[in-house]
Amino acid sequence: MPDWLAAGHSYYSLNYFYKQKFGEKIRKISLDAGLDCPNRDGTLGRGGCIFCDPASFSPSRRLNLASLSAQMEEGMRQPLVRSPAQRFIAYFQPATNTYGPLDRLRAHYEEAISHPKIVGLAVGTRPDCVPDEVLDLLAELARRTFVQIEYGLQSSHNRSLRWMNRGHTYETFLDAVRRSRERNLQVGVHLILGLPSETREDMRITARELAKLNLHSLKFHNLYAVKNTRLAEMAHRGEVVLPEMADYISWVVDFLELTPPNVVIDRLCGDAPAEYLLGPPWCVNKSAVKRAVEEEFRRRGTRQGVMNAEC
Ligand code: SF4
């Protein structure tokens, strides 16, 4: 029986993983290395993914803090009401954080992990932007600290990736995961549930695909729209319907039932600051989403991994 199940949980949360691994509460702090994205700067495409405004992902980009040190100090100062963390994961979050010269990337990562309160590194990136030498660098750092690479995938269906203007295929993602795992890197994957091109069964297909890949973690986002993006225009024109909470909860629980019990669930839904978010409004209430997911597991009498063949 998984530890998290014995402790009374219905899924393997990131907080539970951090407490197991580090023996205390750990918080991720978002850092902006000022890197661009090849899907925005014209290398692969212009305009980026239809849902993307990098500033909406990142406090550091919104606050316009210059140095990584200043961003770390600010991130560590942020109050966390119930239990303030004393140690942190440096999370390179906005844009594509493996997109740059190797020596520049090394300098950013080294600066972050040299801080005495930083216990690990999380690097968000695209699956088509991880040359072997960058993965080798992350593997070298992983021998000194906890390192996770987080790939934006969103869906295993190439038609959905085209609809979002991701600029890469599922096969590219599989290649990136294979090369990352060959180096023993912990791989996290970002997903969007509720894409208009996908049925409930399509989302289950993505869950079954990802269950085969020996991933470390999954981060779920509901389809939400940030102002001044192409997705927001589509939602405003009524071409896209942003999912209701009840539907989203069913999809998340479907997905988790098919996800192996050793995969950490980094997040159950996404949101953006009020000044950026067009909708849906329910996703800002993360506690309500968490309670609803737990309640749905209770109603079904299931848990994470219950429908995974290897459980
Ligand atoms: S790959 Fe990431 S940073 Fe680039 S456009 Fe898409 S969501 Fe934005």
Residues whose N, C-alpha, C, O or C-beta is under 5 A from the ligand:
A	BS01	SF4	C37 N39 G48 C49 C52 A95 T96 R126
